[in-house]
Structures are given as C-alpha cells and as structure tokens.
Amino acid sequence: MAKLRGAIIGCGNISEFHLRGWARIPEVEICAVVDPDLSRAKLRRTQFAPHAQVYSGMQEALARQPLDFVDITTPPWMHKEQCLLAAKTGLHIICQKPLCDDLAEATSLVKALESYPKRFCVHENHRYRPWFREALRLCHAGVLGTPRYLEITQHDPCEPPEEINTTATHGVFLQYGVHLVDMAEALFGRPSSVEANMLHLNPRVRGESLANVLLRYERAQASLTVSWKAAGIQQSHALLVGDKGEAWYEGSLTRAGKARFRVYQDKSLILDENRSPMSDYMESFFQFEQEFVASVAGSGLPPQTAASNLDSLKTTFAAYAAAKGTP
C-alpha cells in the first residue's frame, strides 16, 4: 500500500501525541500541518513532520495538498464544520473527542455522514491504554468472570492549561469524563440509567470542575468520578470487579507519575506490574492510529466510528441532564 497522506488540523497541546503516534507508523506520511497560529504549525512540522507543508486554514490545505485523511484536533465547536469539509473533499476522517460539544449537533453530523463511504472515526484513546486492553482481554477470556463493577477516579490538582477547556460551558465531564464513559461502555455497553452530581469547585473553571456519575446496568454498574481541583495532589485509580476476580490500577490515567497494575483471580495474584502512565498514554495514541491505518488498508475494523462514539456522547449528556440543578 502506498503511504497514506495525512494532515493535522490544529496544533495545540494534544497534537503532539497524535503526531508522535503517526511518526511510528511507516505507512503514513503527514504532509500538512494546519493552525491559524503559524508559529505553532511550524513548531509541529519541525518536531515531527519536516517535509510537511504549513497552512493557516483547513480549506487552503485541502485545496492545495493531495491527501488521504485528516486528523482533526481542534476545539469541539469547530468539529462539525471541519468534518463536513473533509467529507466534501472525500477524505478519511479522524476527529478528536468529543465529537461536538452539543449533542444535537453531533447527532446531526453523524446523520449527515451515515452513508459516507470513507472512514469517519472519533479519536477516543483511553480504551487503548495497554493495561485497560489487558483487563478487557481477561474479561473476554473469562479470567475475571462476568464483569460486575467498574470504578474509575481521576482527580487532577489543577485545571488543564488550555483556556478553551476552562472557559467552555461544559467542564471536566465533557472534556475528560467522556473518556471514562467510553471505557465503561467498552465493558458494559449502554447503561439502562444514569445518575450524576456535578459541582463548581474550582473558581478558575467556568463549567463543572467535579463530576460523580453512576451508570446502572441490569447486572452491573460503573462509578465514574473526575475533577479539576483547585489545589492538592493527584488521586487516581481504576477497579474492575468480576465474579471470579478483579483488576486494580493505581496511578494516573493521564501522563503523570507512576502506576501499578494488579490482577487477581479468586484470591490469587496472577499479574503485578509497574506501569508508566506517560508510556501508556503515548502507546494508546499509536494503537488507535495503527488500527485506523489497518482498517483503511482493509485488514481490520475502524477503531471507533463516529456512529458508535455517539452512544457514549449520549450517555455523557444524559449525565448532564441527570445533574441539572446541582450547584
């Protein structure tokens, strides 16, 4: 297969990790980097794609650059217009989560492209963390038995550096909690009901800065807690309990510190390993992108279609509806 020619649309903080993943895949060449701030685009070119062209706008890049796919890493309120523009050009599409910051808009976008013949995927990488993929594999293999309970907690001691995240109407649950919803649905599917409390604790965050969400299933439940605290220390873990064993992850789900992953079957410890959250973080981007390339080549399924991602977005906004009225 000839190299897939790609463009990065948006050169903010997250674009670094998208580009690190692409740099590991020999079947891909990033031919264009796009950002209204040309200095940021030029920096990403220097770091990861020295032969790429730099553009200040997506429309110009698509008009002038022969491409096979776009990787959109812009703010969510720009996604619908940019996805439709890429589709009009006939390109494969990867769109950074959340697909949109409005459920009706996301639904409209998926509907508009439901018969689109090319790939239309949402970049949701948390389910690609190596330790979580191992937990999923153990569940499918019956080692943990039937999964009954998932608990994920991620308390960050400060808000993210990007102003777009701290000034948006929706706060930590849409910007980060959507990852945890996707992990829960990877295990259990769509919940039968959603309960939630959301609080405004961090004065530097316009939207909610703490969310506690309970997803109920017929025979299981998932408890998801996430926050951008005003101060303090990071506190993070994930616990998956089945009727034959459990998997226990202690450490950040993002990029900080150290982590430990243990698996018990009945009362016996069968796996105990130290993990690097940063290495796992970067590996998840690579694994997602590698599956995308394989799907384009016809040797695998797409990593996550926009239509399937819409389910987790519906659950995310159901949490906002359930939390309506909490301070």
N, C-alpha and C positions, 0 to 999 in steps of 0.2 A: 504494500500500500504506500502511495506517495505520502509525504508528510502532510499532516493536517495543518492548515494555515489559520492561526488564531489571532484575535485581537482582545486585549484587556481594555474594558471600558470602565474607567475610574481608577485612579492611582492613589487612593487613600491607604490607611494602615493595613487593611485586610488584603490588599492586592499583593503585598509582599509574599504572603503564604500561598496564594494562588500561583504566583509566578515561580516560587520555589518548587512547587509540585510539577508544574509544566516543564521546568528545566530538567527534571529527572526522566522525562518520557521522550525517547528518541524519535517517536513517530509524530511529534508535534513541533512546530516552529511558531513562536509568537512573532508575528510580522508587524503588528501595530500596537502602540500604547496610546491611550486617549484620556485626556484630562483637560478641563478648562485652564488649570494651572500648569502651564507648560514646564515649569521647573520640576514639578512632581513627576510628570510624564518622562522627562529627560533623565531624572534620577533612576526611575524604574528601568528604563532602557539600559542605562549604564550598568546597573546591578545585574540584570537578568536577561536582557534581550538586545545585545549590542547591534544587531543588524536590523532591528525593527525601525519603522517609521513612526514619528511622533505627530499626533494631531490634537487640536484643541477641541474638536467636536466629533461626535459619532457619525453624523451624516457625511461629513467630508471623508472620514476614514473608509466608510463603506462604499463611497462613490469612487475612491481613488485606489483602494487597496484590494487585490484579489484575496478573498478569504473563504474559509470553510466554516468557521464558527466564531462566535463572540462569547466572552466570559464577562458578564456584567457585574461589577462590584460597586455600583453607585448607591446612593440613598434609596430606600424603598419607594418613595413617592415618584421617582423617576423611572421605575422599572417597567410599568405598563407601556409607556410611550416607546421606550428603547427596545423592549421585546417585540413590539409590533413593527418597529422599523427594521429590526433584524429579520423578522419573518418576511417582510415585504421584499427584502433582498435575497431571501431563500437560503439563509444560513442556519446551521445548527445553533441552538441557544442554551447557554448555561446562565442562570440568574441567581445571584446571591440571595440567601434568605434575608428577611421574609419576602415572599414573592411580591406583596404590596403591603402598605400599612393600612389598608381599608379592605374589609372582606368582600364588599360588593364589587370593588374594583378588581380584586384578584379573581373572583368568580367570573366576571365579565371577560377578563383576559384569557382565562382557561377556556371559556366557551368560544371565544373568537378563534382560538387556535386548536380546537379539539380535533380537527381533521388535518392539521398541519403535517406534512409528510416527513419533515426533518425532526431531529431530536429537540425537545423542549424540556429541559431539566432544571431543577432548583438545587442549588448547592447547599445541602444540609449535611455537614460533615461529622457531627457528634456521634451518630450511629456508626461511623467508620473508625472511631477510636479503637486501637487494637485490643485493649482489654475488654471493651464492650462487645466487640465482634466475637471474642472468645467466649464471653458469657452467653451470647446468643447461640453460638455453636454448641455449647454444653447443654443448653436448653433443648435444642433440636435433637441432640444425641441422647436425650433422656437422662443425662448425668445428674441434673438438678431436679428431675421430675417435672411436674407441671408447675410453671411459674405462678405464684400467688400474690406476691407483693414486691413492689419496686419503690424504693425511697431514694431520691436524689436531692442533695442540698448543695448549693453554691452561693456562699456569702462572700462577695468581694468587698474589701475595706474602702474602696473609693469608686467613683463613677468612671466610665470609660473616658479617654482623653478627647474623643471626637465630640464637638459641640452639637452635631446633628442628633446624637443619642440623648443628650441631656436636655435639649430644648424641644424635643418632639412631644406630641400629645400623649402617646403611649410610651411607657418607660421600660423598665427592666424585663417585664414578662414578654413583650413582643420582641425586644431586641436580643434577649438571651434565653428567656424561658421557653421560647418556641423550640429551641434545641432539645430541651428536656421532654417536651410534649412529643417530639418526633421519636425520641428514644423509647418512651413509654409505648407509643403506637407501633414501633418496630417489634415490641414484645407481645402486646395485648390486642392491637388493633384499635378501632374507635371505641371510646367509652360510652357506657349507657347513660351516665350523668356526670356533671361537672360541678364542683363546689369550689369557691375561691374567696379569699380575703386579700385585698391589696392596700398597702399603706404608703403614704407620702412621708418618709422619714428623713430623707437626705435633702436639705434645703437647696442644694445645687442641681437637683433633678426636677424638671417640670412634671413629668409623669410619675407613675408609681415607682418607688425605689425598693419596695419589698413586696413579694407576692408569694402566697402559700395556696397551692392548688391541689385538690384531691380529685382524681379521676376514678370513677367507680365502674366496675365491670361485673358481669354475672357472678364470677367466682374469683375475682382478683381486684386489686386496687393499686393505684400509683399515687404517691405523695411527692409533690414537687415544690421545693422552696428555693427561691432565688432572690438575691438583693444586691444593690449597690449601697453599701453602708456609708455613713458619713465619716467613719473612722473605725479603728480597731484592727483586727487581724483577719486573715482569710480563713474560712472554715468550709471544708468541702468533703463530701463523701457520696458514695452510691452503694446501695444494698439491694441485692436481688435475692429473694427467698422463694425457693420451690418446695414441693412436698417431700423431696429427697435430699436437698442440700441448699447451699447458698453461695453467692459470690459477693465479696466485700472489697470495695475500692476505697482507699483512704488517700486523699490528695486532691489537688486542684483539677477541675475539668478543663481549665484553660491552659495557661502557659507557665505557671509559676511553681517553684518549689519542687518537692519530691513526692513520690506516691508509692503505695504498696497495694498489691492486688492478691487476694487470697480466695481460694475456693475450697469449700467443704462439701463432702458427700457423706450424708448421715453425720457422724461425729468425727470423721477422719479428714485431716488436712491433705488435699491432693495437689494443691498448687499454691506456691508462696513466692512471689517475685516482686522485686523493686522495679518501679516504672519511672520514666522521665516524662512528666506532663508536656514539656516542650517537644520532645521527640514524638510522643504520641499525637500531639496536636498537628505537627507538620506531616506525619505519616497519614493522618486522616484525609488531608487535602489531596495528597498523592494518590491514595487508594480510590477516592471518589473520581478524580480525573482519569486515572487509569481505566476504571470501569466505563467511563464515558467514551474514551477512545476505543475500547474494545467493542462497545455497542455500535459505534459508527462503522467499525470495520465488519460488523455482522457476526461477531464471535461472542456476544453476550448481551444481556439486557441493560437498558439505561439505568444508571444508579438511582435516580428518583425523578419520575416525571412530574411535571407541574400539576397534572391532574391528581396524582396521588398525594403530592405535597399539600394540595388544597384541603385535604382531610385534616391534617394537623393544624392548618391555619384556622379551620372552622372550630376545632377544639380550643385553640388559643383564644379566639374571640368569644367563644362560649364562656371561658373563664372570666373575661372582662364583663360579660353580661351578668354572670353569677355574682361578681364582686361589686356590682353597681350599688353605690350608696355607702360603701366602707370609706372611712376617712383617709 
